């Protein structure tokens, strides 16, 4: 094994040196910046008309909950009245728009175009008033210009955060994944008109000029197409050798990780199995004591209460460990969910705000395990109200669980999802968020943590 590592290291060094020689011989540098793609066919996006001249409808940050900007008690009272139509409640000026909305809905009315244009565009929970009005029955054609970009169908609704931010900056050309957005010439620099050119069309136009799209932090970058020459050959051979060497080292490292994970799973499985019998015996003994509780002294009853608490904690620990080991040992079992929003609401016994398609193919048991842990974590370690939203975008399901709490500044967000990491008030093994993170990775997604308010964002990819 040591000889293999030495050989891989020498191969990597040789490949890196050969690649460096090729790189020094490559004299053509990528040409980054604006590129002229005017005149190409595509869908016209008149941002002023599409947004009724309101840039907020393109701002990705506007679609995030903004409950932290308002008085929590007043907001909670208004949201409760929105559901129950109870008597009016006093509200601060910052929530006057929400109060007007609640009055309309409780009166059985719907807003008109003038109301939608009269003030801010977004509900404090992160959805547009127009989307809420459409759900209540307002004509889709009336609300269409007032929807946030993330709530729309068509090309505009498929754009990611970076593309929307570039639209707000009126960038001349934007690489939006499936399309390249090209700004029309004209005097308007704010909310201009764009042409959404299909990527294949834009790539052909660039290739005819000896260019191709390149990855970079800018909205759109181009670089020259590769030219056959000895530097390219040298770099190809060198980087290939380096890659093979690094791949060998990575395979060896992964094998070591796999063996270590197997050993850890074996130990956890053995411990969990061996502890079940004594725990069951303890349950029987405790039940016998409970039957005689009236005969116990006051200190004895207190001691029995503490014993019951510790027994419950031990059972929770065994359940968490068994679930974690189960994730280590089995592959996903994919089933279609016909209505994700309804499934989540029934599972959690909470109101779930869902947008996008309803059908989604995943492992329901794993998804339930992940969402249950996130919601339980919010109720135990966060602050109410706990809010659950979900949306399906393309082949991804995004579930966000937020609460009114705030993580301390010294908390390591990455460390929260590591196994056996416990908070100061936790009495478990610290496997809850580790389970969620592992489920997310196994289902082709990930887990993101945000502060102010505390929000855990679970992303999984559809298996079909």
N, C-alpha and C positions, 0 to 999 in steps of 0.2 A: 504494500500500500504506500509506503514511503517512497519507493522508486517511482511509482506512478505519479505521485505528487511532484517529485523533482522533474520528471519528464514533462509534465504539463506546464510547470513554471518556465522551463527552458523554451518550450514551444511558444508560450505566450510572449516571452521576452523577444524571441526571434521574430514572431509575427508583428509585434508592436513596432520593432525597429524597421522592418520592411515597410509597414504601413506608413511610418513617419517619413521614410525616404520618398515614397510615392506622394505623400501630402506636400512635401517641400517642392516636388516637381510639378505640382498642379498650380498653374499660374492664373487660371480663370476663377475669379471670386464670384459668389452669388450676387446678382443684382437685385437688391431689395428695394421696395417702395411702390409707388403708384404704377399702374399698368393700364394702357388704353384698351378697353373692351367695349367701347361705344358701338352701337349699331347691331349688337348680337340679339337674336330673338329670345323672348322670354316673357314672363308675366310682369305686368306693370304694377308697382306698389306705390301709390300716391299716399304718403304718410300723413299729409295734412288732412286729406279726405277720410282716410281710414281711421284716424284718431280724433276727428272733429277738432283738430289743431291743439291737442293736449298731449304734450310729451310724456306726462306721467304714465300714460297707457303703454309706453314702451319701456319704462324703467323696470329692470328686474327686481330692484329692491322694493318697489311699490307692492309687489305681489307677496311680500312676506308679512306675517302678523306684526302689528304695531301696538299691541296691548300695553307694552311697557311705556308708551308715551302718554297714557291716560291714567286718570285716577282709577285704581283697581276696583274699589267698592262701587263707584258710580257706573263703571263699565259693566261689572257683574250684574248690577241691578237692572240696567238697560237690556242686557242680553237675556236676563230672566223674563223681563216684561215682553221681549220680542217673542218668547215662546208661549207665555201665558196670557198676554194682553191684559195684565192687571192694571191697577190704577197708575196714573202718571207718577214719575219719580223725579226729584230734583237732579239736574245734570249741569256740569260745568260747560262753558262755551265751546270747549274743544270737542264735546260730544253732541253738539246741537244737531249736526247732520244725522247722526245715528238716531237721535230722539225723533227727528222728523220722519225718518224711515219707519220707525216702530209705530208712530202715530198713523201713518198711511196704511201699513199692513193691518194694524188692529182695527182700522175703520173699513177694511175690506177693499181698499183702493190700491191702484198701481200707479207708480210714478209716470209722468209723461216726459217727453224730450226736454222740455224746459227745466224740469226738476233735475234730470240727469246732467244738464249743462250748468246748473246753478252753483255747484260747489265742488268739493273734492270728489274724486272718482272712485275711491276705494273704501270698503268696509274695514274697520279696525282689525278684523280677523284675517285680512289679506285677500279678499275677493272683491271684484268690482260690484258697484251697485247694479250695473246693467246685468251682470250674470245672475245676481239674486232676483232681479225683476223678471228675467227670462224664466227662471225656475218657477216663479209665482204666476206665470201666464202671459207676460207682456210679449207683444209681437216680436219675433226674432229680428225682423228687418228694422224695427225701431231701436233695438238695443245694440245691433251690430257695431255701429261706430263708437260705442262707449264701452266695449269689452276690453279688458287688458289683453296684451298680445299673447300671454300664456294661456288664455282661455279661448282663443279663436281656433277655428278650423282653417285649413289651407296653409299656404307657405308661411305666412306670418306666425302662425301658431306652432310651427316646427322649429323656429329659431331658438338657439340656446342663449344663455346669459351674455356671452362674449359678443355674439352677433347683434343682440339688442343694444348693448352698450355702444357698439360701433355705429349703429343707426342713429343713436342719440348724438354722437359726435359728428354725424354727417360725413363719415369716411368715404373717400371716393370709390373704393372697391372693398368688398367684404367676403371672405371665404366662410360660408355658412354651412359647409358640409355637403348637403345635397344640391345646393345652389351657390352661385357666385352673384352677389348683389352689386350692381353697377349703378352709381349715382348719375342721374340725368344732368346735363349742363343747364345752368340757369341761375337766376339771382338769389333763389331761396337757399340759404345755408342751414336753416333750422327746419326739421321735418321735410326734407326734399323728396323728390320722386326717384324711385329706384326701378331697375329692371332685374327681376330674379331670373338669371340665366342658368339653365341646367348645367351641372358640373361637367357632364360629358361634352357639351357644346363649348364651354369655356376652355376646357383642356385641349380640345382640337384647335381652337383659335390660338392658344398659347404655343402649342406644338408647331404650328405653321410659322411661328416667329422664332423657333429654336428655344422656347422657354417651357417651364412647367411650374406648377404651384409648389411652394416650399413651406415647411413648418417654421413658424417664428411667432413672437409675441404680437406682431402687428396684425391688423385686420386681414391683409392679404400680402403675401410675399411671393416673389417668383425667383427662379434661378435658371441658369442655362442648362439645357439638356446635356447629359454626360457625353463627352467625346472620347472615342477609342484612342488610347495612347499608352505609352509605357507607364506613366504615373498611375493611371487607372488600374492597369494590370498589377502593378506592384502593390497598390493599396488593396486591391481585391484579394490577392494571395495573402498579403500580410494580415489583413483584418480577418480573413477566413481562418488562417492558422490561429490567430489570437482568439477568435470566437470558438473554434473547436477546443482549444486548450481550456478556455474559461468554461465551456460547456461541460468538459470532463470534470473540472473542479466542482462545478455546480451540481452535476449528477452525484458526485461523491458526497458532497455536503448534504444534498437532499436525501440520499440513502441513509446517512447518519441521522438526519432529523427524523426520517421515517422509523428507523430502529428505536430511536429515543422515544418517539410518540407511542410506538407499540409497547415498549417497556412501561411507560407511564400508564397507558390504558390498562395493561395487565395488572399493575399494582392497584389502580383504582377499582377495577372490576373485582379483584380478590378481596380488597378491603370492604367494598360495598356488600359483597356476598357474605363474608364472614361476620359482618356486623348485624345482619338482619336477624339472626337467631337470638343473640343476646338482647337486641332491642325489643323483639317480640316478647321475650321473657320478662323484660322490664315493664312492658305494657301490662302484662297479666298481674305482675306484682303491684303496680300502681293502681290498677282497677280494684284489687283487693283492699288497698289502703283507702281508696275513695269510698268503698262501701262502709268503712269503719270511721269515716271522717268525724262523725259526731262524738265518737269516743276519744278523739285526739285532743290534746291540750292546745291552747292558743298558739304557742311556738311550734307545735307539731303541725297544725294546719298551715301556718306560714311556710314551714319547710316543705310540706306537700305541694303547696302552690309553686314554690321555686322549682321543685322537682318536675312538676308538670310542664313548666315553661321550658326547662332544659330538654325534657323528652321531646317536646314539639320541635325545638330547634334541631335536635339530632335527626328527627325524621325529615325535616326540610333539607338538611344537609345531605342525607342519603338520597333523597329524590333528585336534588340538583346534581349530585355526583353521577347518579345513574343516567340522567339525561345527557350530561356531558360525555360520558363514556359511549352512550348510544350514538352520538354524533360522530365519534371517532371511528365507529365500527360499521356503519351502513351508508349506502349511497342513497341519493334522493329518490322518492317514489312520486312520479309526476302524475297529477290529475288536473283536469280543467275545473276552474271555478267560474260558474256562470255569472255571478254578480259579486264582485270583490267587495264593494262598499257594504252591501247587505250582509255578506258573510262576516266581515269585520265587526259590524255593529252588533250582530247577534252573538258573536264570539265574546266581545268585550262588555256587552250590556252598556254601551256608551253610544252617543251620537257621533257618527263618523261622516266627515265631509269628503265626498269622493267626486273626482272629475275624470273625464276621459272615458275610454272604453270600459265595459263591465267585465268581459271575459278575460281570463288570464290563466295560463298553465304553469303550475308550480307544485311543490310538495306541500300540501295543506298542513300536515303535522309540523313540519319544520317552520313554516310561516307562522302558524299559531304559537309555537314555542317562542319564537323571536318576539312577536308582538305582545304576547302575554307578559314576558319579562320586561319589556320596555314600559308598558303601562303600570305594572307592579312597581317598577323602579321609580316612576314618576310619582305615584301615590305615597310610597314609603319615604323617599328621599327628597321629593320636590314639594311644591306648594300648589294647592288647588286654585283655579280650575285646571284640570288636565284636558288638553285638546288633542284629538286624533284626526289627521287629514290623510287622504290617500289620493293618488292620481296615477293614471297609466299613460305614459308617453312613449310611443313607439313600442319597443319590446321590453320596456322597464316599468316596474311597479315601484312607486316611491311612497313609503308610509312615514309620516312625521308625527312624533309624540312630543308634545311640549307642555310645560307647566309654568306656573307663575314664579318659580324659584330662580335662583341665579347661582351658578357655580362660583366658588371662591377663585380669586385670581391665581392662587398658587396650585390649583389642581391641574395635573398633567392630563390633558384630554386624551392623548394617545394611550396613556397608561390605564385609563378607565376600562378599556376593553381587553386588557391582558388577564389571563386566568389567575385566580387566587389573589387578586388585588381588591382589598376591602376598604370601604369608607370608614371613617371614624366611628359611625354609629351602627355599622353593619354587624350582624352576628352570624353570617353565613360564611361560606368558603370563598366568596367573591367570584362565583362562576356565572352569574346572571348575564352581565354584559358580554362576557367572554363567549357564552353560548350564542348570543345574538350575533356577535361579530363572526363567529365560525359559520353559523347558518347563512349569513349574508354572503360570505365568500363561497360557500358550497353551492349557493344558488346563483352564482355569477354576478354578485353585487358587492356591496360594502356597507359600512356603518359610519356615519358622520356625526360629530357632536358639536353643538354650538352653544354659546353663552347668551344670556340676556335677551329673551328668556331661555332657560335650559331647554334645548331641543335635540332629540335624537332622531336622525333621518336614516331610515332603513331602505336600501335599494336592492331589488332582486331582478334578475333577467328572466323573461319568459322562456320556458323550455321548448316551445313550439312556435 
